Amino acid sequence: MKLIHTSDWHIGRSLYGRKRHAESEAFLDWLAGYIEKEAVGALLVAGDVFDSSTPGNRSQELYYRFLCRVAQSGCRHVVVTAGNHDSPTFLEAPREVLRFLNVHVVGIASDNPADHVKVLTGADGAPEIIVCAVPYLRDRDIRKAEAGESVQDKERKLIEGIRSFYDRVGEAAQQVRTGLERPVPIVAMGHLFTAGGRTVDGDGVRELYVGSLARVAADVFPECIDYLALGHLHTAQQVGGLDTRRYSGSPIPMGFGEATQEKRICRVAFSDGPPVVTTVSVPRFQQLEQIRGNWETIACRLSELKAAESSAWLEIVYEGDEIAGSLRERLDEAVDRTALEILRVKNNRVLERALRAADCTETLDDLDVHDVFSRCLDAHDVPDTQRKELIGAYGEVVASVFEGDPGAEREGA
């Protein structure tokens, strides 16, 4: 059997206010075509199908339309597990209907390890692979909180809970394999943060457990696993240097920090020996680019992109020596009547000037958001007659940021 391992689709994600449904749709169309072309027997999606626990109608449409298309292809099985962004109950709600399409959905951690063991069959109906479909394990799934426990105690219990959960599911998988006429490979899925895992700035990867890193070591997973398909980290990478322990990474860049990163899916082929793992490059469906430097550097790169008739989304990081108070206006003029879109502008010199008058030992950590804004007003000699209105407007913006979306706050916790 050939299977595809992917994760972290984050359908419905926005980037600085721009919805990314078009990119998600293009990726899912490409993936469905690849599955058909390569006669893939199984697809594993290791969490974070959606970016929100309450995905909108457009996001749901893309997801279910993709599952229907794959079910009509030669792909015999799809296994989907929940990530920390997903709502376990929402993902599992259509589980019984999807089962008729050979789509197996596991969103909730079960007390019965056998509930996580899925036997995938070949075209002849014979078992070919056993999948340990483990979703994101929430704190309450794997440990019991006790009054007075230290951070170290909490982290130890989290790691022990994750290890115990995988051990029990692995034992259940081995029991199933013992009852088969011939041994078949065991594949495990998961959505977690392993020790040594690589991330990049702006990729949106969250720490999973409040008050604890809880980054698990590779030895947490039982030795019976022939291939480990993980999600959560957006950079494709091996775990512990092992070719058969992998993060597939996100198929589209989550932020400008991933703009130059090659996105991948993992193709795993099983035969008589160890699985053969090949990473397959995913096309770039929307160009992202971060431009850093002084005005001359930025203007030169914008001219190059305009000449190439690029439709890239841009993040501008101004690092020039002079204060560019009208930076946004100059940038908007530079990309006027082009397909380029500037989604974010960072003017580092404004903040530096605001902090320059401070004591040399003072750092940004010593200030709150209101202190920084006050320094900016001072740096630009804003008159008192204008300050009251500006401070009021700024306060409303800060309040809206910290209040945020209730669903997002729950997920972050």
N, C-alpha and C positions, 0 to 999 in steps of 0.2 A: 504493500500500500504506500502511496504517496500522500502526505498531508501537508497542509499549509498552516503555519503558526503566525498569528498576527495579534495585535492588541492596540489599545489606546486610540481608538478611532475618534473619540470625543466629538461625535456628531452633534451639531448645534453650537459649537464653540464660536465665540466672537474674538476678534483681535482689534482692540481699541475702537470698539463700536461697529466694526464691519463683520457681518455674519459670513460664515464660511461654508454655507450649504453647497455652493457650486463646487468647491474643492472636494468635499465629502462625496458628492454625487459622482464626480469624475473618478475619484479613487475606487469607489464601489463598482462602477461600471468596468474599470480596468481590471479589478480583482476578479469579478465574475467572468470576464473574458479570459483571463489567465487560467482560472480553474477549468474552464471548458477546454481550452487549447491544450493544456498539459494533462488532462484526464486525472485530475486530483481526486483522491477518494474521500478525503476528510478535511474539514476546515476547523481549526481551533481558534477561538477569539478569547484571549485571556484578560478580559475586564476593560472597564471604561469604554463601553460601547457608546454611551452618550456623555456629554459634558456636564449635564445637569440631572439631578434626580427627578425632575419633572420636565422631560423633553417636550418641545412643541410639536405641533402637527406635522410640520415639514420634516423635522428630524425623524419622527416615527415613520413617515411615509418612505423615506430613503432606506431605513433599516428593514422594514417588512418587504418592500419591493425587492431589495437585494436578496433576502432569504428565499423568496418565491422563485427568483431567477436561478439561484444556485440549486434549489431543490429540483428544478426541471432539467438541470444539466446532468452530467455524469457523476457529480459529487454525491456520494451516498450518505454522508453524515456531516452535520454541523454541530459543534459543541460550543456553547456560549456561557461564560461565567461572568459574574458581576465584579466590577471594580469599586474603588472607594467613591468614584463620582456617580455610580449607578444607584438607583433605588432597587434593592433586592426584590421587594414585592412587586414593583412595577415590571421589572424584567421577567419575573416568573408568572405574571398574571395570565399570559396566553400560552403557558407551557403545554397544556394538554392539546391545544389545537396545533401548535407547532410540532408536536411529537409525530403527527401524521405526515409531516414533511421530513421526518428524520432529523429534526432540529432539537437538540437536547439543551435545555436551559437550566442552569444551576445558579441561583442568586443568593440563597440563604444557606448558611452553614447548618448542617443537620447533626443531631446527636447520634444518628445511626450512620456509621461510616459507609455502609453498603449503598446509601443513597447517592454517594458521590462517585460510585464505580459504574462506568458505562462501557459495555462491550460493543465495539464497532465491527460490523461484518463486511465481508467482501461481496463481490457480485454473485458468488455461488452460495451466499448465506453462511459461510463458515466464518468463525471469529478470526479477526486479523489483528486487532489492537484492543487493549484495555486502557481506558482513559480514567484517571483520577481527577475528576472535575471539581477542583477546590476554588471557591470564589475568594474575594477579599474577606479576610477574617477580622471582624470587628472586635474591639476590646472585650465586649461582653460575651463574645463567642468563645474566648480562649482563656479567660482568667476571671477569678472572683475577687472583687475589690474588698479590701479589709481596712478598717480604721487604723490610722497611725503608720501605715506602711510607707517606707521611704521610696524615693525615685528609683534607687537601685533594686529594691525588692520588686517594684512594679515592672521594671524592665526585665528582670530575671523571669518573672512569672509570664510575661508576654512571650519571651523566647521559648520557654518551656511549653507554653500552651500551643504555640505554632508547631514545635517539634512533635508534641504528643498527637496533635490533630493529623499531621502527615503520616506519623507512624501507624495510627489506627486505620487510616484510609489505605495506606500501603499494604497493611496486613490483610485487609478485606480484598484488595485487588489480587494478592497472591493466592488467597483462598479460591477466588473465582478461577484463576489461571490453573490451579491444581486440578480443578474439575473438568478442564477442557481436554480434548483428545490430543492436542499438541500445544506446546508452550507458545505464547504470543508475547510481543513486547508490551511493556507498561509505560504509558506516557502520563506525566502529571502536569497539572496546570496550577497556576497561582498568581496572585496579585499582591506583591509586597516589595520591600526594599531590602536588597541583600548588601552585606558589608562589601565595601569597595566599589559599589555601583557608581557609574559616572552620570552626572547631570550637567546641564549648562544653564547659564543665567537666562531667566525669562521663559523657561520651558513649562512652568506651571506645575511641576511635580511637587506634591505636598508631602510633608512628614505625616505619617499615618497615625501615630499615636501621640496624644498630647502629653507633654512632660517626659517623653522618652523617644529616642531615635529608633530603638527596636529594629536595628538593621541585622538581619539574620545571616549567619555564616552558612556556607555551602553544605556543611555537615548536618544541617537541620533536616535535610531531605533524605529519606531512606535509600539504601543502596539498590533496592529492587527497581528503581526508576531507570528506564532506558533512555528517555528523553524528557527534559524539564522545560515546559513552555510557560514563560513568565511574562507578566505585564506590570505596568506602573512606571518604569523608567522609560523615557522617550528616546533615549539613544540606544540603537541596536548594539548589543554587546554580549560577550560570554560571561558566565558566572564562574569565578574561581579558575579562569583559564581553561575551562572544559568546553569542548566543542558541542557536547550534547546537553549543556545547561545554558539556556539563552534567554535574553530579552529580545523580542523582535523589534521593539521601539515603536514609536508612533509613525503612521504612514504619511502624515503631512506635518510640516514644521509647526510647532505650537507657538513659537514666538520668534523674534528677530535673532535671538541667540542661536537658533537652529538654522538660520537662513542658508548657510553654506554646507549644512550637513546632508549627506546622502541618506535617504530614507529607504527602508528595506522591509521585506517579509522573509520568513524562513521557510524553505522547502525541505522536508525531511522524508527520505526514502528508506523504507524498511525492506530488507531481504533476509538472507540467512545469517548475515553477520551483524556487526554494530550498525546503527543508523547512519546514513550519509546525509550530512547537513549542508545545504547550499543557501546562501543569502541572495535574494533577488532584488534588484534595484527598483524602486517605485518611481514612476515619472513625476516631475515637478509640475503641478497643475496651476500654481500661482507663485510667481517669483516674489520673494521677499529679499530686501537688501538693507543693511545698515551702513550708512555713510558717516564716517567720523573724520574730524579734522577742522582746519580753519575754513574761512569762507572760500578761498581760492580752491582748496581741495574739493569742497562740497560742490561748488559751482561747476568745476571741471567734470566731476562724475555725473552730475545731472545733465550736462551737455552731451556726454557720451551715451547716456541712457535715452535721451531724446532723439539723438541721431539714429539709434537702433530701433526706434519706435517701440520702446519697452512699455509694458503696462504694469511694471513692478509696484508693489506696496513698499513704502520706504519709512525707515526710522532714521532721523537726522540727529547726530550727536555733535553739537558745536563745541570745538575745543580751541578756538582761536584766542589770541592774546587780548584782542580788543573786545570791549563790551558791545554786543550786537543787540541793542534794545529792540530793533525792528526786524529781528531775524525771521519771524513767521511771515511777515509781509513780503520780505525779499524772496523767501522760499516759494510762497504761493505764486508770485510773479514769475519765478523761474520755471515752474511746471505748468503755467497757464496754457491752455489749449493743447495739452498732451494727455496721454493715457496714464501718466504717472500719478500716484496718489501718495501723499505724505500723511501717514497715520499718526506719527508721533514725533515731537521735536523736544530734544533735551538741550537746554542752554546751560552748560556747566559753569560758564563764567559768571552768570548772574548769581548763582548760589555762592560761588567762591568770593565774589565781591561783598555779598551780604555778610559773610563770616569773617572777612578780612580784618574788620575793626575789633573783633573779639580777641580775648586773651589767647596767646599762642598755644596754651594747653587745652583750649576748648575744642571739642569735636562735635560733629553733628549729633552724636548720641546724647550730648549734654543739653540739647535743645528739643523743644516740642514743635509741632507743626505751626503753632501760632507764633512762637519766637522767630522761626525762620521767615515767616511772612512779614513780620514786623521789621526784620533786618532788611528784607528786600525793599520795603517801602522807604526805609531810611536811605538805602543805597541809591535809590532813584529820586531822592529829594521830593517825594510826593507830599504836597501841601496838606495841612491839617483839614482844610475844608473838604478834601476828597477822601480822607482816610476812613471816616465813619462808615460811609457807604461801601467802600471796598472791603473793609474788615467784616462788615455784616454779610456781604455776598460770599466772602471767603469762608466765614463760619458755616453758612448753609452748605457749601460744597463739602467741607470737612465732615459735617454731620452726616450728609448723605453717603459719603464714602465709608464711614465707620459703621453706620447702620446697615448698609449693604442689603443684599437679598437674604431673607431668612433661611431659605434653602441652602444658599451658599455657605452661610455661617454654620449651619449644622454639619455640612460636609467637611468644612475646615476643621471642625472639632473632632 
